[in-house]
Every structure is written in C-alpha cells, then in structure tokens.
Amino acid sequence: MPSHAHAMSPEAFEAPPQAQFELFLDDHRSQLDACLAGLSEEEARRSLVPSRTTLLGLVKHATFVEGVWFDEAVTGRSRAEIGIPASPDASFILDPADTIESVLGRYRKACAASREATSRLGLDDVITGNRRGPLPLRWVYLHMLRELAQHCGHADILREQVLASRGEQV
C-alpha cells in the first residue's frame, strides 16, 4: 500500500487490518503535526486552559507517547535512555529552547522511529517493555489511536481559539 494513502481512501478499505491501523495512526499523527502550521511561536505556546496543555506542548507530549509505546515498550529501553521525561505530566513542559521547528523535528523523528520499530511486527506479536507487562501490538495500536485522537481533538479546539483571537473564521 502506498505510504501516501489516507485512512479513508478506497484502497484502505480493502487493506489488511495492520495496514488500516497504521494508516489511521499516520492520519492522526499528520493532524497533530498540522496543528502548528502557520502559527507564531507565541501562539503555539499560548496557554488557553488551566492545565499545561498548549498546542506546542501537545506535540511535545505526543513525542513522549511515541517513545513510551514504540521505543520503551518494544525495545525495553528506559525513558532515561530514550531521552524522554519520566512522567506524562512532565512531557507537556516547554523549555525556553523549544520552538515549533525543534518540537516538530523531534516529533517527526519519533514517528519515523515508531514506524521502524513496528515494521517487522504483527498485530498479535507481544511486546514486553511496557510497565503494564506484555501486550499485543494490536492493543498498543488501539491505545495510540485513542491517545492521538484525544490530542487531535484538544489541538482542534486550541487552534480554533488561537485563530479566533486573530479574528479568523474557522
């Protein structure tokens, strides 16, 4: 299946289940990546809710999530070895050096590494490096779809607020 296929494209309907999961994952990854398009650094960092959730922080957190589920869980490497925070909450914290370009670069690299880490695995293959214990890749894919879908929804709302503050119709 071509890597440019979209989860809702006709060829995706006939694809094997694993290819469908991967298409949906990549669609969600692309949507989250696109949430920063055309924004200023200030807009990407703008805090619009009481939590640490910002558009840039969501993408930084998604990088963490990719590392947890497709590096730590698959390889068994520790979060320190991977270079990601110890906790999900800490993954939203923006450093002064974080920019749209740097955060997106790390996110894209993490997504590519995730694809590579699972490229030789099947949906029923069990990964053993997660703190919950052994899990089939199918469960990990479902969990990641849920996680990314939630964050895409958060990003849609935050982006709408940012664009509305500019006076742009959404």
NORHUKA-V874816 format. One line per field, one symbol per residue. ss: DSSP state (A for helix, B for strand, O for the rest). phi: phi as a letter, one per 30 degrees, with the letter a starting at -180 (. if undefined). psi: psi as a letter, one per 20 degrees, with the letter a starting at -180 (. if undefined). A space follows every 50 residues. Layout:
BEGIN
ss = ???
phi = ???
psi = ???
END
This chain:
BEGIN
ss = OOOOOOOOOAAAAOOOAAAAAAAAAAAAAAAAAAOOOOOOAAAAAOOOOO OOOOAAAAAAAAAAAAAAAAAAAAAOOOAAAAOOOOOOAAAAOOOOOOOA AAAAAAAAAAAAAAAAAAOOOOOOOBBOOOOOOOBBAAAAAAAAAAAAAA AAAAAAAAAAAAAAAOOOOO
phi = .ddddcecdedddcddedddedddedddedddeddcdicdedddceccbd dddbdddddddddededddcceddciddddddicddbeeddddcdeddbe dddddddddddddddddcdcccecdcccddddjdbdeeddeddddddddd dddededddeddddddiddc
psi = pqiiqqhjqhhhhiqqgghgghggghgggggggiiipjqrgghhipoirh ajorghhghgghgggghghifghghjqrhghhkqrhqgghiippqhiprg ggghghghgggghggghihjqrhiqpqijqhiapqqhgggggghggghgg hggggggggggghhhijpq.
END
